[in-house]
Amino acid sequence: MEVVIVPDAKAAGELIAEAMAQLLRRKPDALLGVATGSTPLPIYEALAAQVDAGAVDASKARIAQLDEYVGLPTGHPESYRATVLRQVVDPLGLSEAAFMGPDGSAADVQAACEAYDSALVEAGGVDLQLLGIGTDGHIGFNEPCSSLASRTRIKTLTEQTIADNARFFDGDLSQVPRHVITQGIGTILEARHLVLLATGEGKADAVAATVEGPVASVVPASALQLHPHATVVVDEAAASKLKLADYFRHTYANKPEWQGL
Ligand code: F6R
């Protein structure tokens, strides 16, 4: 995988937004896989700014969600559907018709998982999948020891992830759903380009294990090592435990410009 170290979250957002803009110039109806949480917000802001400035036309873009809480009432502001509509779909000037995601309020959750996995394939597959990373190394909500071949399915959040996400529920642990639907690791690996962004010192251990540790289900993000086109973008703080940081800096500084991300 390629590791790109940038000074801060703003620079990371601009770099990844530019990669998404280049994709949309090549393929206007690209299927963009998006993540929620705090980390990708600078990307969404930078991409919306490009659209507002007329630097890229996103009017045909399609948006696919990575995961969803199970059991939140439809329209709950912290459901990932509502979050992605608010943070990505609306700012890009898209309608809800451009959006696809798993149905966390389905009566038959298992059927909803299988339907979403199939819908991604029928849509032609994800062109660029954005990923954050949990402090425990999760991608999507594939918690440690998720099968590296897993498909979209229901998962139970770890206590660590429940605590990490309580900030979206007024700090009230009891309000955080215990279950989620997440694209599986096997599903995620089918996207044509994976771009994982990590910022802040709290992610440094997970990033080091992902990039420099062995491929192991105990660190789900390490599965990116199996993908032919995976890019890991980190700020200096998240890169602080990488032994090969200088090598990654040297490689990126000498990369031909035409290669993009
Ligand atoms: C969210 C998701 C999660 C987050 C991860 C990091 O859709 O898939 O894997 O990306 O928990 O969250 P933040 O960015 O809030 O630290």
Boltz pocket constraint, residues with backbone or C-beta under 6 A from the ligand:
constraints:
  - pocket:
      binder: B
      contacts: [[A, 34], [A, 35], [A, 36], [A, 37], [A, 38], [A, 39], [A, 40], [A, 66], [A, 67], [A, 131], [A, 132], [A, 133], [A, 134], [A, 135], [A, 138], [A, 139], [A, 140], [A, 141]]
      max_distance: 6.0
